[in-house]
Amino acid sequence: MRQHASVLHIDLDAFYASVEQRDKPSLRGKPVVVGGIGGRGVVATASYEARKYGVHSAMSTREARSRCPHAAFLYPRFPAYRESSERVMGLLRSVSPLVEPLSLDEAFVDLERSSLDDLGVESVRAFAEELRERVHDVTDGLTASVGVGSSKFIAKVASDLEKPDGLVVVAPGTERELLRPMRVKVIPGVGPATDERLRRAGIHTVADLESVSLEELVRLVGKAHGGGLYQLARAQDDRPVVAEQEAKSVSVESTYDTDLTDRVVMEGLVDRQARDVAGRLQKHGLSGRTVTLKVRLYDFTTLSRSSTLAAPTDAAPTIARLARTLLGELVAGGSTAGGVRLLGVGVSGLADWIQEDLFGESDEAEEALALPEPAVPIRHRPEWAPGMDVLHAELGRGWVWGSGRGVVTVRFETATTEPGPVRSYSAADPALSPWPPAGT
């Protein structure tokens, strides 16, 4: 364990939804839900205003609509999210060479490699507060919650304590005192099933868990899981911050507020990610031979499995099939039993050509690909998806308020304007076009 609070965890608050509220003035302070908006869609992120109604990530869009029918339901705008993420990650790397991104909106930073000469609690607090202000500046108004502690586990717990827009520094030596009153669910990997098993044994808080022997925990939850719980209940976590190298690949990954344990749900999410990856490959005229599945477990352990084809592909069914097979191997081996907090699909070994119909697949086969949970395939999404940016020849830039039955409704406003007027047009109106224009 470190002698100083020198591991910083930063988490951009309700990231996707916050970007939408930043860029759409009329949605500020109102419930916003980002994700698939169809009947089989899933929530990627909900604003804090929507969370008050019980909406959360990985919830079906159908349930989210029933809980908060007055929310704005928007398709994701990943280019906007990546742009803001890159600004933040660039800022973090300017203060320390050891930055471990967990997703677009979350990262660990090793302060021992920063410019800080003094790693005392007050010095670290001042540094973290300044960092939060700089994040707010470089993202044009987004907020971040920050936790600092002597380990990754403590830093992550700390960043969750005062959300949103909070800062907590845990002084070395006080970690166990902090954890003891908390519910056992604060420990990564204690999902509903494990929580119920512990509850039946009379274990409700971390203090209860700390009093249980290693042998008893192994008997209750298994060897691998029991050992991890035994250590974390005592704030023992010596994992280093590891900088991830940029891969020459096209990939999509998502972190979920609630650990995933249902294989059907995970397969559905992997299918959607495979389609997103295929869409990006096709957009840039690329293909790849190696399909990689990335899984981050409840305890932040990251697993990666790959499968290599004989020739490059950009076909969504092929990518999805291989990714689901890799996921099945991890599920069958028991690796995901404790819960999954991140899923990602990537394609590497990029080339600018493909071997047509590698597995004899066609558009009809792609139509038949099962999508048990998440959203509509890219190529079949509505041309005017709610939330997308548009440009009108006379009124300028805005975003799609809603569409259907050959009509598209646009709210004319941007991040730097006041809430603007709403106008409806024919979906085929030549004065209306996506923004930015294709190919830019």
Backbone torsions as a table, in degrees:
resi	resn	phi	psi	omega
1	MET	NA	145.6	-179.8
2	ARG	-73.6	152.8	178.9
3	GLN	-86.5	-12.5	-178.6
4	HIS	-126.1	158.7	171.6
5	ALA	-80.1	87.5	-171.2
6	SER	-125.9	9.9	172.6
7	VAL	-108.9	120.8	-178.8
8	LEU	-107.7	132.5	173.9
9	HIS	-115.2	126.6	179.9
10	ILE	-119.8	137.0	-176.9
11	ASP	-137.7	113.8	178.1
12	LEU	-69.2	129.6	-170.6
13	ASP	-71.9	124.5	176.6
14	ALA	42.0	57.1	-161.1
15	PHE	-54.9	-60.4	-176.0
16	TYR	-57.9	-46.9	-178.0
17	ALA	-65.2	-36.3	179.8
18	SER	-67.5	-37.8	175.8
19	VAL	-62.4	-41.4	179.0
20	GLU	-63.9	-42.0	178.9
21	GLN	-67.8	-35.3	176.6
22	ARG	-63.2	-44.4	-174.3
23	ASP	-84.8	-11.2	-177.5
24	LYS	-128.5	90.1	-173.1
25	PRO	-53.8	-33.0	-177.6
26	SER	-68.8	-13.6	-178.6
27	LEU	-99.1	-2.8	-178.4
28	ARG	-66.6	128.9	-179.0
29	GLY	81.6	5.2	-178.1
30	LYS	-117.5	159.3	179.7
31	PRO	-65.7	130.4	178.3
32	VAL	-132.7	132.9	178.1
33	VAL	-124.4	124.4	-179.0
34	VAL	-111.1	132.8	178.8
35	GLY	156.2	-159.3	174.6
36	GLY	-72.4	131.4	-175.3
37	ILE	-101.2	-2.5	178.5
38	GLY	-78.6	179.7	-177.6
39	GLY	-61.6	-29.6	179.3
40	ARG	-106.0	15.8	179.5
41	GLY	-74.6	165.2	175.7
42	VAL	-128.1	153.9	-179.6
43	VAL	-79.0	128.5	173.6
44	ALA	-88.4	-47.6	179.1
45	THR	-150.8	144.1	174.3
46	ALA	-120.9	139.8	175.9
47	SER	-67.0	163.8	-179.6
48	TYR	-64.0	-29.3	176.5
49	GLU	-65.3	-34.9	177.6
50	ALA	-77.8	-30.2	-179.3
51	ARG	-65.8	-24.8	176.9
52	LYS	-61.7	-22.1	179.5
53	TYR	-96.8	8.0	177.7
54	GLY	88.9	11.9	178.3
55	VAL	-82.9	134.4	178.7
56	HIS	-147.7	167.2	-178.7
57	SER	-64.2	150.7	-178.5
58	ALA	73.7	-0.5	172.6
59	MET	-76.9	147.4	175.9
60	SER	-66.2	144.8	178.2
61	THR	-61.4	-34.1	178.9
62	ARG	-58.3	-46.5	179.3
63	GLU	-68.3	-38.9	179.3
64	ALA	-60.6	-40.4	178.8
65	ARG	-65.0	-36.5	-179.7
66	SER	-70.0	-31.7	-179.5
67	ARG	-81.6	-33.7	-175.7
68	CYS	-141.0	69.9	-174.1
69	PRO	-64.5	-21.2	-177.1
70	HIS	-90.0	4.7	178.6
71	ALA	-73.4	158.3	170.3
72	ALA	-85.7	119.4	180.0
73	PHE	-102.0	116.3	-171.5
74	LEU	-124.9	143.8	169.2
75	TYR	-70.4	149.1	178.3
76	PRO	-65.6	147.3	172.4
77	ARG	-116.3	80.6	-172.6
78	PHE	-61.3	-35.5	176.4
79	PRO	-57.1	-39.1	179.0
80	ALA	-68.0	-38.7	-179.7
81	TYR	-68.8	-42.0	180.0
82	ARG	-63.9	-38.2	179.8
83	GLU	-61.3	-46.9	178.9
84	SER	-65.6	-39.8	178.7
85	SER	-61.7	-43.1	-179.0
86	GLU	-63.7	-35.6	176.8
87	ARG	-63.2	-43.7	-178.1
88	VAL	-68.1	-46.8	-178.8
89	MET	-63.8	-35.9	175.5
90	GLY	-63.1	-40.7	176.6
91	LEU	-63.0	-45.1	-179.1
92	LEU	-62.0	-41.9	-179.7
93	ARG	-69.2	-19.3	176.9
94	SER	-76.9	-17.1	179.6
95	VAL	-103.8	-18.1	177.7
96	SER	-158.1	137.0	177.1
97	PRO	-73.3	-15.1	-179.2
98	LEU	-102.7	92.0	176.9
99	VAL	-122.9	125.5	-179.6
100	GLU	-113.3	96.1	177.9
101	PRO	-68.0	137.1	174.9
102	LEU	-101.7	-24.2	178.7
103	SER	-170.3	-172.3	179.6
104	LEU	-60.9	-28.7	-170.3
105	ASP	-117.7	15.0	-171.4
106	GLU	-149.4	139.0	-179.3
107	ALA	-160.5	154.9	168.3
108	PHE	-100.6	146.1	177.5
109	VAL	-131.0	130.7	178.0
110	ASP	-90.0	109.0	-177.5
111	LEU	-77.1	-14.6	176.4
112	GLU	-65.8	-21.3	178.4
113	ARG	-102.3	11.0	-179.7
114	SER	-89.6	-173.8	179.9
115	SER	-83.0	-0.2	-179.0
116	LEU	-67.2	124.1	174.9
117	ASP	-85.7	-31.1	-176.9
118	ASP	-112.8	116.3	179.7
119	LEU	-99.5	22.8	173.3
120	GLY	-66.5	160.4	-173.5
121	VAL	-57.9	-46.8	-176.4
122	GLU	-68.7	-37.4	177.3
123	SER	-65.0	-43.6	178.7
124	VAL	-64.6	-39.1	179.0
125	ARG	-61.9	-45.5	180.0
126	ALA	-63.2	-40.5	178.5
127	PHE	-62.4	-46.0	-178.3
128	ALA	-65.7	-37.4	179.0
129	GLU	-65.6	-42.5	177.2
130	GLU	-63.7	-38.9	179.1
131	LEU	-62.6	-41.7	178.1
132	ARG	-61.4	-40.7	178.5
133	GLU	-64.7	-38.4	179.1
134	ARG	-68.8	-35.9	174.8
135	VAL	-61.5	-44.0	178.3
136	HIS	-58.4	-40.3	-178.4
137	ASP	-70.7	-47.9	-174.4
138	VAL	-71.7	-19.5	179.8
139	THR	-102.5	7.5	-179.9
140	ASP	59.4	40.2	169.3
141	GLY	118.4	0.1	178.6
142	LEU	-75.3	149.5	178.1
143	THR	-108.0	157.7	180.0
144	ALA	-136.5	145.2	171.9
145	SER	-101.3	135.4	-173.4
146	VAL	-127.2	136.6	171.7
147	GLY	-126.6	142.0	178.5
148	VAL	-130.5	133.5	179.7
149	GLY	-155.8	-172.9	-177.4
150	SER	-86.2	0.0	178.5
151	SER	-154.7	167.8	176.8
152	LYS	-60.3	-44.4	-177.6
153	PHE	-59.5	-50.0	-177.8
154	ILE	-66.2	-39.9	179.1
155	ALA	-62.2	-41.1	179.4
156	LYS	-67.0	-44.0	176.9
157	VAL	-59.2	-43.4	-177.1
158	ALA	-64.1	-38.2	-177.8
159	SER	-68.6	-20.0	179.1
160	ASP	-87.6	-9.8	-169.2
161	LEU	-74.7	-33.0	-175.4
162	GLU	-127.5	39.0	176.8
163	LYS	-70.7	148.8	-9.8
164	PRO	-86.2	167.1	173.2
165	ASP	59.4	44.2	-177.1
166	GLY	-115.6	166.6	176.5
167	LEU	-143.0	125.0	176.7
168	VAL	-133.3	126.0	174.4
169	VAL	-112.0	123.2	-179.0
170	VAL	-96.7	115.2	-178.4
171	ALA	-67.2	138.3	177.4
172	PRO	-55.2	137.1	-178.9
173	GLY	95.5	-12.4	-179.1
174	THR	-107.2	6.1	-173.5
175	GLU	-60.8	-46.9	-176.6
176	ARG	-69.7	-35.0	175.9
177	GLU	-62.3	-38.2	177.9
178	LEU	-65.6	-43.1	-172.8
179	LEU	-76.1	-35.1	-168.1
180	ARG	-53.4	-42.8	-178.4
181	PRO	-76.0	-11.7	-172.6
182	MET	-76.0	153.0	174.5
183	ARG	-65.8	150.1	-176.6
184	VAL	-61.0	-20.8	-178.9
185	LYS	-66.0	-11.5	177.0
186	VAL	-68.0	-21.1	-179.4
187	ILE	-81.7	128.1	179.5
188	PRO	-54.4	133.7	178.7
189	GLY	98.3	-11.4	176.7
190	VAL	-89.8	82.7	176.4
191	GLY	-86.7	-169.2	-176.8
192	PRO	-56.8	-42.6	-177.0
193	ALA	-66.9	-47.2	179.4
194	THR	-66.5	-39.8	178.8
195	ASP	-59.8	-42.3	179.5
196	GLU	-66.8	-39.8	179.2
197	ARG	-63.5	-41.7	178.4
198	LEU	-69.8	-38.0	180.0
199	ARG	-61.1	-41.6	179.5
200	ARG	-63.7	-23.8	177.7
201	ALA	-92.1	7.7	178.5
202	GLY	80.9	18.8	-178.2
203	ILE	-105.9	109.5	-175.7
204	HIS	-115.5	-37.4	-176.8
205	THR	-113.7	169.2	176.4
206	VAL	-64.5	-33.0	176.3
207	ALA	-61.5	-41.3	175.3
208	ASP	-60.7	-44.1	-178.0
209	LEU	-64.7	-37.5	-179.4
210	GLU	-63.9	-26.8	-177.1
211	SER	-83.6	-6.1	-176.6
212	VAL	-92.2	139.1	-179.2
213	SER	-72.2	159.1	177.7
214	LEU	-59.6	-41.4	-178.6
215	GLU	-61.5	-40.7	-179.9
216	GLU	-68.8	-39.1	178.3
217	LEU	-65.2	-40.6	177.1
218	VAL	-61.2	-40.7	178.6
219	ARG	-64.8	-35.6	-176.6
220	LEU	-77.3	-43.3	-171.2
221	VAL	-126.6	2.6	179.4
222	GLY	101.7	162.7	-172.5
223	LYS	-65.7	-54.0	-175.1
224	ALA	-65.1	-47.2	-177.6
225	HIS	-69.1	-41.4	-179.0
226	GLY	-62.2	-41.2	178.6
227	GLY	-62.7	-41.0	179.0
228	GLY	-65.7	-43.3	178.7
229	LEU	-63.1	-39.7	-179.7
230	TYR	-59.5	-43.7	-178.8
231	GLN	-71.2	-46.9	-175.9
232	LEU	-67.6	-31.6	176.5
233	ALA	-62.7	-21.8	178.0
234	ARG	-104.6	15.7	178.4
235	ALA	60.2	29.3	179.9
236	GLN	-95.5	111.5	-178.2
237	ASP	-156.3	109.0	-176.8
238	ASP	-111.4	21.0	-179.6
239	ARG	-66.5	133.6	179.8
240	PRO	-80.5	160.7	169.7
241	VAL	-80.4	122.5	-174.4
242	VAL	-117.4	118.4	178.3
243	ALA	-71.0	128.0	179.2
244	GLU	-87.7	132.8	178.1
245	GLN	-81.2	142.0	178.9
246	GLU	-67.8	125.7	-179.1
247	ALA	-90.0	147.8	175.3
248	LYS	-85.0	79.6	-174.1
249	SER	-156.0	171.7	170.8
250	VAL	-114.3	124.7	-174.7
251	SER	-146.0	160.5	176.0
252	VAL	-136.0	134.2	176.5
253	GLU	-145.9	154.2	-179.1
254	SER	-140.8	142.6	173.9
255	THR	-105.2	141.6	-174.7
256	TYR	-116.0	139.8	-179.4
257	ASP	-62.9	-35.7	-179.5
258	THR	-109.4	128.9	-179.8
259	ASP	-59.3	135.7	-179.0
260	LEU	-88.6	134.8	176.3
261	THR	-129.7	-15.3	-177.1
262	ASP	-84.4	118.4	-177.0
263	ARG	-62.5	-38.2	-179.0
264	VAL	-62.7	-43.3	177.7
265	VAL	-62.6	-45.0	-179.7
266	MET	-63.5	-39.6	177.9
267	GLU	-63.4	-39.1	177.9
268	GLY	-64.1	-41.5	178.2
269	LEU	-65.5	-39.5	177.4
270	VAL	-64.6	-39.5	176.2
271	ASP	-57.8	-46.5	-178.8
272	ARG	-63.7	-42.3	179.6
273	GLN	-63.9	-38.5	177.8
274	ALA	-61.1	-40.0	178.9
275	ARG	-68.0	-38.7	177.0
276	ASP	-63.2	-43.6	178.3
277	VAL	-61.9	-45.6	179.3
278	ALA	-60.5	-40.5	178.8
279	GLY	-62.0	-39.7	178.8
280	ARG	-69.2	-40.7	176.4
281	LEU	-58.9	-47.4	-178.4
282	GLN	-64.1	-38.2	-179.6
283	LYS	-60.6	-36.9	-176.6
284	HIS	-100.8	8.8	177.9
285	GLY	66.7	33.7	-177.3
286	LEU	-115.7	165.3	172.5
287	SER	-150.3	169.8	-178.1
288	GLY	-149.5	159.7	-176.7
289	ARG	-100.3	-26.2	-173.2
290	THR	-111.1	122.2	176.6
291	VAL	-101.2	129.0	-177.2
292	THR	-122.1	135.1	173.2
293	LEU	-107.6	127.8	177.6
294	LYS	-111.2	130.0	179.9
295	VAL	-131.1	123.7	172.9
296	ARG	-106.6	123.1	-174.2
297	LEU	-82.6	175.3	-179.0
298	TYR	-54.5	-30.8	-176.3
299	ASP	-98.5	16.4	179.1
300	PHE	75.1	3.0	172.1
301	THR	-65.5	131.7	-179.0
302	THR	-107.8	126.0	177.6
303	LEU	-112.2	144.5	179.2
304	SER	-137.2	131.0	178.1
305	ARG	-130.0	139.8	-176.3
306	SER	-131.1	155.0	174.9
307	SER	-141.2	133.4	-174.5
308	THR	-111.8	131.9	179.9
309	LEU	-87.0	164.9	177.3
310	ALA	-73.6	-24.6	-179.3
311	ALA	-147.4	157.3	-178.0
312	PRO	-65.3	153.5	177.1
313	THR	-144.4	155.7	169.4
314	ASP	-127.8	19.2	-174.5
315	ALA	-85.5	125.4	180.0
316	ALA	-59.0	-42.9	-179.9
317	PRO	-61.2	-38.8	-179.9
318	THR	-66.5	-47.3	-179.7
319	ILE	-62.3	-43.5	-178.7
320	ALA	-64.9	-42.4	-178.4
321	ARG	-61.4	-45.9	-179.5
322	LEU	-66.3	-40.8	-180.0
323	ALA	-65.1	-39.5	178.6
324	ARG	-67.3	-36.3	177.2
325	THR	-62.8	-43.8	179.0
326	LEU	-64.1	-40.0	176.8
327	LEU	-63.3	-42.4	179.6
328	GLY	-59.6	-36.4	179.0
329	GLU	-65.5	-40.0	179.1
330	LEU	-68.9	-40.4	179.0
331	VAL	-64.7	-45.7	-179.0
332	ALA	-63.4	-32.7	179.7
333	GLY	-80.5	-3.3	177.5
334	GLY	84.5	3.5	-175.7
335	SER	-65.6	-29.1	-174.5
336	THR	-97.0	8.6	-172.8
337	ALA	-61.4	-33.5	-177.8
338	GLY	-79.4	-11.0	-179.6
339	GLY	118.4	150.3	-178.0
340	VAL	-120.5	128.3	-179.2
341	ARG	-105.0	-15.8	178.0
342	LEU	-143.9	139.3	172.2
343	LEU	-127.0	142.4	176.5
344	GLY	-149.2	145.5	176.5
345	VAL	-125.1	133.3	178.8
346	GLY	-138.6	158.3	175.2
347	VAL	-128.0	128.5	179.3
348	SER	-128.1	-171.5	-172.6
349	GLY	65.2	46.5	-169.2
350	LEU	-70.0	146.3	176.4
351	ALA	-141.5	165.4	178.7
352	ASP	-103.9	27.9	175.4
353	TRP	-147.0	162.3	176.6
354	ILE	-135.0	157.0	171.6
355	GLN	-95.4	113.7	-172.6
356	GLU	-58.8	138.9	169.5
357	ASP	52.1	51.1	-173.3
358	LEU	-55.4	-38.4	-179.5
359	PHE	-115.1	24.0	178.6
360	GLY	68.8	25.2	-177.6
361	GLU	-88.7	155.9	-179.2
362	SER	-136.9	177.3	176.4
363	ASP	-59.7	-34.9	178.6
364	GLU	-63.7	-37.8	178.2
365	ALA	-66.3	-37.5	179.2
366	GLU	-65.5	-37.4	177.6
367	GLU	-59.6	-32.4	-174.6
368	ALA	-83.9	-7.0	-178.7
369	LEU	-60.8	127.8	-175.3
370	ALA	-69.0	133.7	174.0
371	LEU	-126.7	79.0	-172.9
372	PRO	-63.9	-34.9	-178.9
373	GLU	-116.2	-61.6	-163.8
374	PRO	-87.8	-161.2	-146.8
375	ALA	-83.8	-169.5	-174.3
376	VAL	-69.6	138.7	177.0
377	PRO	-56.6	149.7	-176.7
378	ILE	-53.3	-48.0	-173.0
379	ARG	-69.3	-14.8	-178.8
380	HIS	-108.7	7.5	175.8
381	ARG	-69.9	151.4	178.2
382	PRO	-57.0	144.8	-179.3
383	GLU	-59.7	-38.2	179.0
384	TRP	-109.4	85.1	-176.9
385	ALA	-80.1	135.6	178.0
386	PRO	-53.7	128.5	-179.9
387	GLY	102.5	-20.9	-175.3
388	MET	-70.1	151.3	179.5
389	ASP	-81.2	139.1	-179.4
390	VAL	-136.2	167.2	177.2
391	LEU	-132.4	130.4	175.1
392	HIS	-108.2	138.8	-173.8
393	ALA	-58.0	-30.4	-177.4
394	GLU	-106.0	-43.7	-173.6
395	LEU	-91.0	-7.1	175.6
396	GLY	85.6	-148.2	-171.2
397	ARG	-85.7	147.8	176.2
398	GLY	-162.8	-160.9	178.4
399	TRP	-145.6	156.4	-175.1
400	VAL	-73.8	117.7	177.8
401	TRP	-80.0	-38.4	178.7
402	GLY	-174.4	162.7	179.9
403	SER	-154.2	159.7	179.0
404	GLY	151.2	152.6	179.0
405	ARG	55.3	37.2	175.8
406	GLY	78.2	10.3	-178.3
407	VAL	-123.7	139.7	174.3
408	VAL	-123.9	132.7	-179.7
409	THR	-109.0	130.6	-172.6
410	VAL	-121.6	135.3	169.9
411	ARG	-98.8	120.0	-177.0
412	PHE	-91.1	101.2	178.5
413	GLU	-166.9	160.0	173.8
414	THR	-136.9	179.4	-178.0
415	ALA	-59.8	-25.2	-173.7
416	THR	-105.4	10.1	179.8
417	THR	-116.9	171.9	170.8
418	GLU	-77.2	160.7	174.4
419	PRO	-52.2	130.4	-170.9
420	GLY	-105.7	-177.7	-178.4
421	PRO	-73.3	161.6	177.9
422	VAL	-113.5	130.7	179.3
423	ARG	-135.1	149.8	178.1
424	SER	-115.3	143.7	-177.5
425	TYR	-138.7	163.8	168.5
426	SER	-65.1	139.4	179.5
427	ALA	-61.0	-19.4	-179.9
428	ALA	-98.6	9.5	-178.1
429	ASP	-60.3	120.4	-177.8
430	PRO	-67.7	-14.7	179.3
431	ALA	-78.0	-10.4	-175.9
432	LEU	-109.1	131.7	-178.7
433	SER	-146.0	155.8	176.5
434	PRO	-64.1	152.6	175.7
435	TRP	-128.6	133.4	-3.5
436	PRO	-72.5	160.6	-179.3
437	PRO	-58.7	151.3	179.0
438	ALA	-56.7	137.3	176.3
439	GLY	90.4	0.6	179.8
440	THR	-104.4	NA	NA
